[in-house]
Amino acid sequence: MKIGTVTGAVWSSRKAQCLQGQTFLVVDTMLGPVVAADQVGAGKGDKVLLVTGTVASKFCMEAPVDAAVVAIVDPEQHPGTE
């Protein structure tokens, strides 16, 4: 798992049927930007928890994704994440 900050979204006019209804976010991580399927309704500026690889596709109904946002980190509850 990785923690990152949402910096934007990716928009597409067409996408594969298995990706219909998915929102894709750009998340900055320590290793650089990642495009991730949003599973929790995160928005720009949110600190989020990412899963990657095979685990990510499990959160997205077996869709072919490499990363998924699975939680929004609450900085008030965990001050060390700011």
Backbone atoms as SQL, in Angstrom:
CREATE TABLE atoms (id INTEGER PRIMARY KEY, chain TEXT, resi INTEGER, resn TEXT, atom TEXT, x REAL, y REAL, z REAL);
INSERT INTO atoms VALUES
  (1, 'A', 1, 'MET', 'N', 0.845, -1.176, 0.000),
  (2, 'A', 1, 'MET', 'CA', 0.000, 0.000, 0.000),
  (3, 'A', 1, 'MET', 'C', 0.888, 1.236, 0.000),
  (4, 'A', 2, 'LYS', 'N', 0.328, 2.296, -0.554),
  (5, 'A', 2, 'LYS', 'CA', 1.046, 3.559, -0.650),
  (6, 'A', 2, 'LYS', 'C', 0.118, 4.694, -0.223),
  (7, 'A', 3, 'ILE', 'N', 0.698, 5.778, 0.266),
  (8, 'A', 3, 'ILE', 'CA', -0.073, 6.985, 0.558),
  (9, 'A', 3, 'ILE', 'C', 0.328, 8.036, -0.451),
  (10, 'A', 4, 'GLY', 'N', -0.656, 8.768, -0.960),
  (11, 'A', 4, 'GLY', 'CA', -0.396, 9.831, -1.912),
  (12, 'A', 4, 'GLY', 'C', -1.432, 10.925, -1.787),
  (13, 'A', 5, 'THR', 'N', -1.266, 11.966, -2.610),
  (14, 'A', 5, 'THR', 'CA', -2.187, 13.092, -2.622),
  (15, 'A', 5, 'THR', 'C', -2.804, 13.224, -4.009),
  (16, 'A', 6, 'VAL', 'N', -4.120, 13.347, -4.058),
  (17, 'A', 6, 'VAL', 'CA', -4.823, 13.505, -5.337),
  (18, 'A', 6, 'VAL', 'C', -4.517, 14.894, -5.885),
  (19, 'A', 7, 'THR', 'N', -4.032, 14.940, -7.133),
  (20, 'A', 7, 'THR', 'CA', -3.705, 16.218, -7.773),
  (21, 'A', 7, 'THR', 'C', -4.595, 16.527, -8.968),
  (22, 'A', 8, 'GLY', 'N', -5.373, 15.570, -9.410),
  (23, 'A', 8, 'GLY', 'CA', -6.239, 15.803, -10.559),
  (24, 'A', 8, 'GLY', 'C', -6.972, 14.545, -10.970),
  (25, 'A', 9, 'ALA', 'N', -7.599, 14.629, -12.134),
  (26, 'A', 9, 'ALA', 'CA', -8.363, 13.501, -12.664),
  (27, 'A', 9, 'ALA', 'C', -7.989, 13.281, -14.122),
  (28, 'A', 10, 'VAL', 'N', -8.239, 12.077, -14.600),
  (29, 'A', 10, 'VAL', 'CA', -8.032, 11.738, -16.005),
  (30, 'A', 10, 'VAL', 'C', -9.408, 11.564, -16.627),
  (31, 'A', 11, 'TRP', 'N', -9.658, 12.261, -17.720),
  (32, 'A', 11, 'TRP', 'CA', -10.954, 12.188, -18.418),
  (33, 'A', 11, 'TRP', 'C', -10.745, 11.510, -19.755),
  (34, 'A', 12, 'SER', 'N', -11.720, 10.714, -20.156),
  (35, 'A', 12, 'SER', 'CA', -11.639, 10.063, -21.460),
  (36, 'A', 12, 'SER', 'C', -13.009, 10.105, -22.131),
  (37, 'A', 13, 'SER', 'N', -12.985, 10.274, -23.435),
  (38, 'A', 13, 'SER', 'CA', -14.245, 10.282, -24.173),
  (39, 'A', 13, 'SER', 'C', -14.709, 8.862, -24.498),
  (40, 'A', 14, 'ARG', 'N', -13.773, 7.899, -24.478),
  (41, 'A', 14, 'ARG', 'CA', -14.111, 6.494, -24.721),
  (42, 'A', 14, 'ARG', 'C', -13.248, 5.640, -23.829),
  (43, 'A', 15, 'LYS', 'N', -13.828, 4.556, -23.331),
  (44, 'A', 15, 'LYS', 'CA', -13.041, 3.597, -22.560),
  (45, 'A', 15, 'LYS', 'C', -13.637, 2.209, -22.702),
  (46, 'A', 16, 'ALA', 'N', -12.844, 1.213, -22.373),
  (47, 'A', 16, 'ALA', 'CA', -13.284, -0.174, -22.466),
  (48, 'A', 16, 'ALA', 'C', -14.536, -0.387, -21.616),
  (49, 'A', 17, 'GLN', 'N', -15.394, -1.293, -22.054),
  (50, 'A', 17, 'GLN', 'CA', -16.654, -1.577, -21.372),
  (51, 'A', 17, 'GLN', 'C', -16.437, -1.895, -19.890),
  (52, 'A', 18, 'CYS', 'N', -15.396, -2.653, -19.573),
  (53, 'A', 18, 'CYS', 'CA', -15.151, -3.045, -18.187),
  (54, 'A', 18, 'CYS', 'C', -14.732, -1.881, -17.299),
  (55, 'A', 19, 'LEU', 'N', -14.411, -0.735, -17.908),
  (56, 'A', 19, 'LEU', 'CA', -14.020, 0.448, -17.140),
  (57, 'A', 19, 'LEU', 'C', -15.127, 1.494, -17.061),
  (58, 'A', 20, 'GLN', 'N', -16.284, 1.220, -17.655),
  (59, 'A', 20, 'GLN', 'CA', -17.404, 2.156, -17.595),
  (60, 'A', 20, 'GLN', 'C', -17.788, 2.401, -16.143),
  (61, 'A', 21, 'GLY', 'N', -18.008, 3.648, -15.788),
  (62, 'A', 21, 'GLY', 'CA', -18.396, 3.997, -14.430),
  (63, 'A', 21, 'GLY', 'C', -17.219, 4.230, -13.497),
  (64, 'A', 22, 'GLN', 'N', -16.007, 3.916, -13.936),
  (65, 'A', 22, 'GLN', 'CA', -14.825, 4.141, -13.108),
  (66, 'A', 22, 'GLN', 'C', -14.351, 5.584, -13.259),
  (67, 'A', 23, 'THR', 'N', -13.966, 6.198, -12.146),
  (68, 'A', 23, 'THR', 'CA', -13.329, 7.509, -12.149),
  (69, 'A', 23, 'THR', 'C', -11.846, 7.289, -11.928),
  (70, 'A', 24, 'PHE', 'N', -11.021, 7.972, -12.697),
  (71, 'A', 24, 'PHE', 'CA', -9.576, 7.827, -12.575),
  (72, 'A', 24, 'PHE', 'C', -8.961, 9.109, -12.064),
  (73, 'A', 25, 'LEU', 'N', -8.122, 8.986, -11.038),
  (74, 'A', 25, 'LEU', 'CA', -7.479, 10.128, -10.406),
  (75, 'A', 25, 'LEU', 'C', -5.974, 10.066, -10.612),
  (76, 'A', 26, 'VAL', 'N', -5.344, 11.250, -10.663),
  (77, 'A', 26, 'VAL', 'CA', -3.889, 11.339, -10.658),
  (78, 'A', 26, 'VAL', 'C', -3.483, 11.527, -9.202),
  (79, 'A', 27, 'VAL', 'N', -2.647, 10.621, -8.717),
  (80, 'A', 27, 'VAL', 'CA', -2.216, 10.654, -7.321),
  (81, 'A', 27, 'VAL', 'C', -0.694, 10.778, -7.289),
  (82, 'A', 28, 'ASP', 'N', -0.206, 11.829, -6.609),
  (83, 'A', 28, 'ASP', 'CA', 1.239, 11.983, -6.442),
  (84, 'A', 28, 'ASP', 'C', 1.698, 11.131, -5.273),
  (85, 'A', 29, 'THR', 'N', 2.702, 10.288, -5.526),
  (86, 'A', 29, 'THR', 'CA', 3.303, 9.454, -4.489),
  (87, 'A', 29, 'THR', 'C', 4.787, 9.798, -4.415),
  (88, 'A', 30, 'MET', 'N', 5.475, 9.199, -3.471),
  (89, 'A', 30, 'MET', 'CA', 6.920, 9.433, -3.356),
  (90, 'A', 30, 'MET', 'C', 7.672, 8.951, -4.590),
  (91, 'A', 31, 'LEU', 'N', 7.064, 8.020, -5.326),
  (92, 'A', 31, 'LEU', 'CA', 7.710, 7.478, -6.529),
  (93, 'A', 31, 'LEU', 'C', 7.257, 8.176, -7.804),
  (94, 'A', 32, 'GLY', 'N', 6.442, 9.224, -7.672),
  (95, 'A', 32, 'GLY', 'CA', 5.943, 9.944, -8.830),
  (96, 'A', 32, 'GLY', 'C', 4.443, 9.775, -8.979),
  (97, 'A', 33, 'PRO', 'N', 3.875, 10.381, -10.033),
  (98, 'A', 33, 'PRO', 'CA', 2.425, 10.324, -10.215),
  (99, 'A', 33, 'PRO', 'C', 1.940, 8.945, -10.656),
  (100, 'A', 34, 'VAL', 'N', 0.742, 8.585, -10.178),
  (101, 'A', 34, 'VAL', 'CA', 0.109, 7.314, -10.511),
  (102, 'A', 34, 'VAL', 'C', -1.330, 7.606, -10.899),
  (103, 'A', 35, 'VAL', 'N', -1.837, 6.927, -11.923),
  (104, 'A', 35, 'VAL', 'CA', -3.257, 7.003, -12.257),
  (105, 'A', 35, 'VAL', 'C', -3.928, 5.833, -11.560),
  (106, 'A', 36, 'ALA', 'N', -4.979, 6.151, -10.762),
  (107, 'A', 36, 'ALA', 'CA', -5.635, 5.119, -9.965),
  (108, 'A', 36, 'ALA', 'C', -7.145, 5.197, -10.106),
  (109, 'A', 37, 'ALA', 'N', -7.795, 4.050, -10.115),
  (110, 'A', 37, 'ALA', 'CA', -9.259, 3.975, -10.137),
  (111, 'A', 37, 'ALA', 'C', -9.771, 4.342, -8.743),
  (112, 'A', 38, 'ASP', 'N', -10.668, 5.307, -8.679),
  (113, 'A', 38, 'ASP', 'CA', -11.187, 5.791, -7.393),
  (114, 'A', 38, 'ASP', 'C', -12.347, 4.918, -6.929),
  (115, 'A', 39, 'GLN', 'N', -12.217, 4.337, -5.735),
  (116, 'A', 39, 'GLN', 'CA', -13.268, 3.485, -5.183),
  (117, 'A', 39, 'GLN', 'C', -13.991, 4.123, -4.006),
  (118, 'A', 40, 'VAL', 'N', -13.571, 5.354, -3.612),
  (119, 'A', 40, 'VAL', 'CA', -14.116, 5.949, -2.393),
  (120, 'A', 40, 'VAL', 'C', -14.617, 7.381, -2.546),
  (121, 'A', 41, 'GLY', 'N', -14.580, 7.947, -3.735),
  (122, 'A', 41, 'GLY', 'CA', -15.057, 9.314, -3.938),
  (123, 'A', 41, 'GLY', 'C', -14.079, 10.375, -3.482),
  (124, 'A', 42, 'ALA', 'N', -12.792, 10.129, -3.648),
  (125, 'A', 42, 'ALA', 'CA', -11.766, 11.092, -3.252),
  (126, 'A', 42, 'ALA', 'C', -11.778, 12.287, -4.200),
  (127, 'A', 43, 'GLY', 'N', -11.223, 13.393, -3.733),
  (128, 'A', 43, 'GLY', 'CA', -11.159, 14.600, -4.547),
  (129, 'A', 43, 'GLY', 'C', -9.788, 15.242, -4.474),
  (130, 'A', 44, 'LYS', 'N', -9.592, 16.263, -5.279),
  (131, 'A', 44, 'LYS', 'CA', -8.316, 16.960, -5.355),
  (132, 'A', 44, 'LYS', 'C', -7.906, 17.450, -3.967),
  (133, 'A', 45, 'GLY', 'N', -6.650, 17.177, -3.621),
  (134, 'A', 45, 'GLY', 'CA', -6.104, 17.591, -2.336),
  (135, 'A', 45, 'GLY', 'C', -6.222, 16.542, -1.244),
  (136, 'A', 46, 'ASP', 'N', -7.047, 15.515, -1.450),
  (137, 'A', 46, 'ASP', 'CA', -7.196, 14.468, -0.435),
  (138, 'A', 46, 'ASP', 'C', -5.944, 13.603, -0.353),
  (139, 'A', 47, 'LYS', 'N', -5.547, 13.250, 0.875),
  (140, 'A', 47, 'LYS', 'CA', -4.519, 12.229, 1.069),
  (141, 'A', 47, 'LYS', 'C', -5.236, 10.891, 1.010),
  (142, 'A', 48, 'VAL', 'N', -4.706, 9.964, 0.225),
  (143, 'A', 48, 'VAL', 'CA', -5.395, 8.699, -0.006),
  (144, 'A', 48, 'VAL', 'C', -4.451, 7.513, 0.166),
  (145, 'A', 49, 'LEU', 'N', -5.075, 6.364, 0.378),
  (146, 'A', 49, 'LEU', 'CA', -4.362, 5.093, 0.463),
  (147, 'A', 49, 'LEU', 'C', -4.569, 4.358, -0.853),
  (148, 'A', 50, 'LEU', 'N', -3.470, 3.923, -1.457),
  (149, 'A', 50, 'LEU', 'CA', -3.509, 3.210, -2.740),
  (150, 'A', 50, 'LEU', 'C', -3.126, 1.746, -2.558),
  (151, 'A', 51, 'VAL', 'N', -3.767, 0.889, -3.319),
  (152, 'A', 51, 'VAL', 'CA', -3.285, -0.485, -3.483),
  (153, 'A', 51, 'VAL', 'C', -2.907, -0.641, -4.945),
  (154, 'A', 52, 'THR', 'N', -1.943, -1.505, -5.199),
  (155, 'A', 52, 'THR', 'CA', -1.452, -1.662, -6.572),
  (156, 'A', 52, 'THR', 'C', -1.396, -3.134, -6.958),
  (157, 'A', 53, 'GLY', 'N', -1.206, -3.358, -8.242),
  (158, 'A', 53, 'GLY', 'CA', -1.057, -4.709, -8.759),
  (159, 'A', 53, 'GLY', 'C', -2.363, -5.488, -8.764),
  (160, 'A', 54, 'THR', 'N', -2.256, -6.777, -8.586),
  (161, 'A', 54, 'THR', 'CA', -3.418, -7.670, -8.627),
  (162, 'A', 54, 'THR', 'C', -4.480, -7.275, -7.614),
  (163, 'A', 55, 'VAL', 'N', -4.066, -6.823, -6.446),
  (164, 'A', 55, 'VAL', 'CA', -5.012, -6.413, -5.407),
  (165, 'A', 55, 'VAL', 'C', -5.906, -5.269, -5.914),
  (166, 'A', 56, 'ALA', 'N', -5.348, -4.340, -6.666),
  (167, 'A', 56, 'ALA', 'CA', -6.125, -3.215, -7.191),
  (168, 'A', 56, 'ALA', 'C', -7.254, -3.694, -8.090),
  (169, 'A', 57, 'SER', 'N', -6.987, -4.654, -8.935),
  (170, 'A', 57, 'SER', 'CA', -8.035, -5.141, -9.842),
  (171, 'A', 57, 'SER', 'C', -9.163, -5.824, -9.076),
  (172, 'A', 58, 'LYS', 'N', -8.875, -6.411, -7.927),
  (173, 'A', 58, 'LYS', 'CA', -9.912, -7.043, -7.105),
  (174, 'A', 58, 'LYS', 'C', -10.917, -6.002, -6.591),
  (175, 'A', 59, 'PHE', 'N', -10.436, -4.800, -6.278),
  (176, 'A', 59, 'PHE', 'CA', -11.305, -3.723, -5.797),
  (177, 'A', 59, 'PHE', 'C', -12.159, -3.144, -6.926),
  (178, 'A', 60, 'CYS', 'N', -11.770, -3.411, -8.170),
  (179, 'A', 60, 'CYS', 'CA', -12.445, -2.826, -9.327),
  (180, 'A', 60, 'CYS', 'C', -13.180, -3.887, -10.137),
  (181, 'A', 61, 'MET', 'N', -13.738, -4.878, -9.479),
  (182, 'A', 61, 'MET', 'CA', -14.506, -5.942, -10.137),
  (183, 'A', 61, 'MET', 'C', -13.730, -6.597, -11.253),
  (184, 'A', 62, 'GLU', 'N', -12.463, -6.898, -10.975),
  (185, 'A', 62, 'GLU', 'CA', -11.590, -7.607, -11.907),
  (186, 'A', 62, 'GLU', 'C', -11.257, -6.806, -13.169),
  (187, 'A', 63, 'ALA', 'N', -11.482, -5.494, -13.151),
  (188, 'A', 63, 'ALA', 'CA', -11.105, -4.659, -14.301),
  (189, 'A', 63, 'ALA', 'C', -9.578, -4.557, -14.357),
  (190, 'A', 64, 'PRO', 'N', -9.032, -4.352, -15.550),
  (191, 'A', 64, 'PRO', 'CA', -7.574, -4.320, -15.700),
  (192, 'A', 64, 'PRO', 'C', -6.976, -2.986, -15.251),
  (193, 'A', 65, 'VAL', 'N', -6.850, -2.796, -13.934),
  (194, 'A', 65, 'VAL', 'CA', -6.245, -1.575, -13.396),
  (195, 'A', 65, 'VAL', 'C', -5.009, -1.943, -12.581),
  (196, 'A', 66, 'ASP', 'N', -4.044, -1.028, -12.539),
  (197, 'A', 66, 'ASP', 'CA', -2.801, -1.243, -11.793),
  (198, 'A', 66, 'ASP', 'C', -2.821, -0.608, -10.415),
  (199, 'A', 67, 'ALA', 'N', -3.729, 0.358, -10.188),
  (200, 'A', 67, 'ALA', 'CA', -3.780, 1.042, -8.900),
  (201, 'A', 67, 'ALA', 'C', -5.220, 1.437, -8.593),
  (202, 'A', 68, 'ALA', 'N', -5.576, 1.397, -7.306),
  (203, 'A', 68, 'ALA', 'CA', -6.919, 1.787, -6.879),
  (204, 'A', 68, 'ALA', 'C', -6.839, 2.571, -5.580),
  (205, 'A', 69, 'VAL', 'N', -7.615, 3.649, -5.491),
  (206, 'A', 69, 'VAL', 'CA', -7.745, 4.416, -4.253),
  (207, 'A', 69, 'VAL', 'C', -8.784, 3.692, -3.404),
  (208, 'A', 70, 'VAL', 'N', -8.381, 3.245, -2.197),
  (209, 'A', 70, 'VAL', 'CA', -9.281, 2.463, -1.357),
  (210, 'A', 70, 'VAL', 'C', -9.628, 3.136, -0.037),
  (211, 'A', 71, 'ALA', 'N', -9.007, 4.284, 0.273),
  (212, 'A', 71, 'ALA', 'CA', -9.331, 4.996, 1.512),
  (213, 'A', 71, 'ALA', 'C', -8.872, 6.441, 1.410),
  (214, 'A', 72, 'ILE', 'N', -9.588, 7.312, 2.104),
  (215, 'A', 72, 'ILE', 'CA', -9.168, 8.698, 2.266),
  (216, 'A', 72, 'ILE', 'C', -8.599, 8.798, 3.682),
  (217, 'A', 73, 'VAL', 'N', -7.362, 9.272, 3.793),
  (218, 'A', 73, 'VAL', 'CA', -6.688, 9.370, 5.085),
  (219, 'A', 73, 'VAL', 'C', -7.164, 10.633, 5.788),
  (220, 'A', 74, 'ASP', 'N', -7.597, 10.486, 7.036),
  (221, 'A', 74, 'ASP', 'CA', -8.077, 11.610, 7.830),
  (222, 'A', 74, 'ASP', 'C', -6.920, 12.182, 8.641),
  (223, 'A', 75, 'PRO', 'N', -6.387, 13.344, 8.264),
  (224, 'A', 75, 'PRO', 'CA', -5.216, 13.894, 8.958),
  (225, 'A', 75, 'PRO', 'C', -5.510, 14.283, 10.409),
  (226, 'A', 76, 'GLU', 'N', -6.762, 14.556, 10.749),
  (227, 'A', 76, 'GLU', 'CA', -7.106, 14.904, 12.133),
  (228, 'A', 76, 'GLU', 'C', -6.938, 13.702, 13.053),
  (229, 'A', 77, 'GLN', 'N', -7.179, 12.504, 12.538),
  (230, 'A', 77, 'GLN', 'CA', -7.044, 11.301, 13.346),
  (231, 'A', 77, 'GLN', 'C', -5.602, 10.780, 13.364),
  (232, 'A', 78, 'HIS', 'N', -4.843, 11.138, 12.336),
  (233, 'A', 78, 'HIS', 'CA', -3.474, 10.655, 12.203),
  (234, 'A', 78, 'HIS', 'C', -2.567, 11.822, 11.817),
  (235, 'A', 79, 'PRO', 'N', -2.204, 12.693, 12.797),
  (236, 'A', 79, 'PRO', 'CA', -1.436, 13.915, 12.498),
  (237, 'A', 79, 'PRO', 'C', -0.124, 13.683, 11.769),
  (238, 'A', 80, 'GLY', 'N', 0.498, 12.526, 11.908),
  (239, 'A', 80, 'GLY', 'CA', 1.762, 12.259, 11.250),
  (240, 'A', 80, 'GLY', 'C', 1.667, 12.148, 9.745),
  (241, 'A', 81, 'THR', 'N', 0.458, 12.132, 9.157),
  (242, 'A', 81, 'THR', 'CA', 0.308, 11.979, 7.712),
  (243, 'A', 81, 'THR', 'C', 0.207, 13.305, 6.987),
  (244, 'A', 82, 'GLU', 'N', 0.272, 14.422, 7.694),
  (245, 'A', 82, 'GLU', 'CA', 0.126, 15.735, 7.042),
  (246, 'A', 82, 'GLU', 'C', 1.340, 16.095, 6.245);
